[in-house]
Amino acid sequence: MREFNVSDMTIRRDLESLAQRGLLAKVHGGATTLAPGSTDEPGFAAKSMRQQAEKEAIARRAAELVSPGTAIAMSAGTTTWTLAHQLLDVPALTVVTNSVPVAEVFYHNGRADQTVVLTGGIRTPSDALVGPFAETAIRSLNLDQLFLGVHGINERSGFTTPNLMEAETDRALVAAARRLVVLADHTKWETVGISTIARLDEADALVTDDGLPDDAQQILGGLVGDLLVAPAGATPDTDTDVDAGQASR
């Protein structure tokens, strides 16, 4: 209190306000941070600041999977948004997305021969468009690949999200694509959202970073089609991705 030159009453009042807003939990003698729950969903801006080096490495590796003239889907998320920047020069690419930020990347910087389809729907805290309008648009499409960002990965729960409506829309994207590529940094391991999007063995590929523990790599390598591990922080000139678990389903 002396350090911040404030009174006991001011501290108690501020803690009470933060607790009411769900930003911390009051305990005997003070307060503590809240552990993220299965429905915890940070906003896009907050998530975009996390694991930036890992997301860049994942995006570079995932971009190698995209061929000119193909039709791909990109779900909402900061990792798929990072991937979008890597795809701006791919010729004749058709991109279907329910992500407002992903669509804006292509609209503002992409090529004239690229086609971007933005689904309608209800906007979530992660800037995803979800719900019946989005799902109806997606179900009429046939796509070559889906690049799916996820909130969590768990051996039992699979790929998950904290938003129930977003899970339904993501499942529609999975059904519309011939190939499912999941993008997820190592912090997503053993995080569980309330709703499952897909089982681990439904992923044709999982692109992650080398912060993923060895035991997790072994588990995932035996379940997903291809586990592609990109060195975090590597530059495009020195990127030496490690391909683990090359068992094709």
C-alpha positions in Angstrom: 0.0 0.0 0.0 2.8 2.4 0.8 4.5 1.4 -2.5 1.4 2.6 -4.5 0.4 5.4 -2.0 -3.2 4.2 -1.7 -5.4 3.3 1.2 -6.8 0.0 2.4 -10.2 1.1 1.3 -9.0 1.9 -2.3 -7.4 -1.5 -2.6 -10.5 -3.4 -1.3 -12.8 -1.4 -3.6 -10.6 -2.1 -6.7 -10.4 -5.8 -5.9 -14.1 -5.9 -5.5 -14.6 -4.2 -8.8 -12.2 -6.6 -10.6 -13.8 -9.6 -9.0 -17.3 -8.5 -10.1 -16.0 -8.2 -13.7 -14.6 -11.8 -13.5 -11.0 -10.7 -13.8 -9.8 -12.2 -10.5 -11.0 -14.2 -7.5 -11.0 -12.8 -4.0 -9.4 -15.0 -1.4 -8.6 -14.6 2.3 -6.0 -11.9 2.6 -6.0 -10.8 -1.1 -6.9 -12.0 -4.6 -5.7 -14.5 -7.2 -5.9 -14.9 -10.9 -8.6 -17.1 -12.4 -7.6 -20.3 -14.2 -9.1 -20.4 -17.7 -12.3 -22.4 -17.9 -13.7 -24.5 -20.7 -15.7 -21.5 -21.9 -13.0 -18.8 -21.5 -12.6 -17.0 -24.8 -10.1 -14.1 -25.0 -10.6 -11.6 -27.7 -8.7 -11.5 -31.0 -6.4 -8.7 -30.0 -5.4 -10.4 -26.8 -4.7 -13.7 -28.5 -2.7 -12.1 -31.3 -0.1 -11.0 -28.8 0.6 -14.6 -27.6 3.2 -17.1 -29.0 4.0 -14.8 -32.0 7.2 -16.6 -32.9 5.5 -20.0 -32.8 2.6 -18.8 -34.9 4.9 -17.4 -37.5 6.8 -20.7 -37.7 3.6 -22.7 -38.0 2.3 -20.3 -40.7 5.4 -20.7 -42.8 5.2 -24.5 -42.6 1.5 -24.6 -43.3 1.9 -22.3 -46.4 4.0 -25.0 -48.0 0.8 -27.2 -48.1 -1.1 -24.7 -50.3 -1.0 -25.0 -54.1 -2.0 -22.4 -56.7 -5.5 -22.7 -58.1 -6.9 -24.5 -55.1 -9.9 -23.8 -52.9 -9.1 -23.6 -49.2 -11.1 -22.8 -46.1 -9.6 -20.9 -43.2 -11.3 -20.9 -39.8 -11.1 -18.0 -37.4 -8.1 -17.5 -35.1 -4.9 -15.7 -34.8 -2.8 -18.6 -36.2 -4.9 -18.8 -39.4 -4.7 -15.0 -39.6 -0.9 -15.3 -39.5 -1.1 -17.9 -42.2 -3.2 -15.6 -44.4 -0.2 -13.2 -44.6 1.9 -16.1 -46.0 -0.6 -16.8 -48.8 -0.9 -13.4 -50.3 1.2 -14.3 -53.3 -0.4 -17.7 -54.1 -1.9 -17.4 -57.6 -5.5 -18.2 -58.4 -6.3 -19.1 -54.8 -9.9 -19.3 -53.6 -10.3 -18.7 -49.8 -13.5 -19.3 -47.9 -13.4 -18.0 -44.3 -15.6 -17.2 -41.4 -12.9 -14.9 -40.0 -13.3 -11.1 -40.5 -9.5 -10.5 -39.9 -8.5 -13.2 -42.3 -10.8 -11.8 -45.0 -9.4 -8.3 -44.5 -5.8 -9.5 -45.0 -6.7 -10.7 -48.5 -9.0 -7.8 -49.3 -6.3 -5.2 -48.5 -3.1 -7.0 -49.7 -4.0 -10.0 -51.9 -3.7 -10.5 -55.6 -6.4 -9.6 -58.2 -6.7 -13.3 -59.2 -7.5 -14.4 -55.6 -11.2 -14.9 -54.7 -12.2 -14.4 -51.0 -15.6 -15.6 -49.7 -16.6 -14.4 -46.3 -19.5 -16.2 -44.7 -22.2 -14.3 -42.9 -23.2 -15.0 -39.3 -23.0 -13.8 -35.7 -19.7 -12.3 -34.7 -17.9 -13.8 -31.7 -15.2 -12.4 -29.4 -12.6 -14.0 -31.6 -14.0 -12.2 -34.7 -15.5 -15.4 -36.1 -18.8 -15.4 -38.0 -20.9 -18.3 -36.7 -24.4 -19.7 -36.6 -27.0 -20.8 -39.2 -26.2 -18.3 -41.9 -22.5 -19.3 -41.9 -23.3 -23.0 -41.8 -25.7 -22.8 -44.7 -23.2 -21.1 -46.8 -20.4 -23.5 -45.9 -22.5 -26.7 -46.5 -23.0 -25.9 -50.2 -19.2 -25.9 -50.8 -16.6 -28.5 -51.8 -13.1 -27.4 -50.6 -9.6 -28.9 -51.1 -8.3 -28.1 -47.6 -9.4 -26.6 -44.4 -6.8 -24.8 -42.1 -8.4 -25.0 -38.7 -7.3 -23.0 -35.7 -8.3 -24.5 -32.3 -8.5 -23.4 -28.7 -7.3 -26.7 -27.2 -6.0 -30.2 -28.0 -6.6 -33.2 -25.7 -6.2 -37.0 -26.4 -9.7 -37.7 -25.1 -11.5 -34.5 -26.1 -9.8 -33.9 -29.5 -9.7 -30.5 -31.0 -11.9 -28.1 -29.0 -13.3 -24.5 -28.7 -14.8 -22.6 -25.9 -17.7 -21.3 -28.1 -20.6 -23.7 -28.8 -21.8 -21.8 -31.9 -18.3 -21.6 -33.3 -17.9 -25.4 -32.8 -20.9 -26.0 -35.0 -19.6 -23.7 -37.7 -16.1 -25.3 -37.6 -17.7 -28.8 -37.9 -19.4 -27.6 -41.1 -16.0 -26.4 -42.4 -14.5 -29.8 -41.6 -17.3 -31.6 -43.5 -16.9 -29.4 -46.5 -13.1 -30.0 -46.9 -11.4 -33.1 -48.4 -8.4 -32.5 -46.2 -8.2 -31.2 -42.6 -5.0 -29.3 -41.5 -5.1 -28.1 -37.8 -2.8 -25.3 -36.8 -2.0 -25.1 -33.1 1.0 -24.0 -31.0 2.3 -26.0 -28.1 0.3 -24.2 -25.5 -2.9 -25.7 -26.9 -1.9 -29.1 -25.7 -4.0 -30.3 -22.7 -6.2 -27.2 -23.0 -9.9 -28.2 -23.3 -12.7 -26.1 -24.6 -16.3 -26.9 -23.9 -17.1 -28.3 -27.3 -15.2 -30.7 -29.6 -14.8 -29.8 -33.2 -13.1 -33.0 -34.4 -11.3 -36.1 -33.1 -7.5 -36.1 -33.3 -7.6 -38.9 -35.9 -9.7 -36.8 -38.2 -6.8 -34.5 -38.8 -4.9 -35.2 -42.0 -2.1 -33.0 -40.6 -1.4 -31.1 -37.4 1.1 -28.2 -37.8 2.7 -27.2 -34.5 5.9 -25.8 -33.0 8.9 -27.5 -31.3 7.8 -26.3 -27.9 5.4 -29.3 -27.9 6.7 -31.8 -25.3 8.2 -35.1 -26.6 5.4 -37.2 -24.9 2.8 -35.1 -26.6 4.5 -35.5 -30.0 4.5 -39.3 -29.5 0.8 -39.3 -28.7 -0.2 -37.0 -31.5 2.2 -38.6 -34.0 0.3 -41.9 -33.5 -3.2 -40.3 -34.0 -3.0 -37.5 -36.6 -2.1 -38.2 -40.2 1.1 -36.1 -40.3 2.6 -34.2 -37.3 4.5 -31.3 -38.8 6.8 -29.6 -36.2 8.2 -26.2 -37.1 11.1 -24.7 -35.2 9.8 -21.6 -33.5 11.7 -18.4 -34.3 13.3 -19.8 -37.4 13.6 -17.4 -40.4 12.4 -18.4 -43.8 16.0 -19.0 -44.9 16.9 -21.3 -42.0 13.6 -23.1 -41.4 14.3 -26.8 -41.0 10.9 -28.2 -40.1 10.8 -31.6 -38.4 8.2 -34.0 -39.6 7.2 -36.4 -36.9 4.7 -39.2 -36.9 4.5 -39.7 -40.6 1.9 -42.5 -40.3 -0.7 -41.9 -43.0 -4.2 -42.9 -42.2 
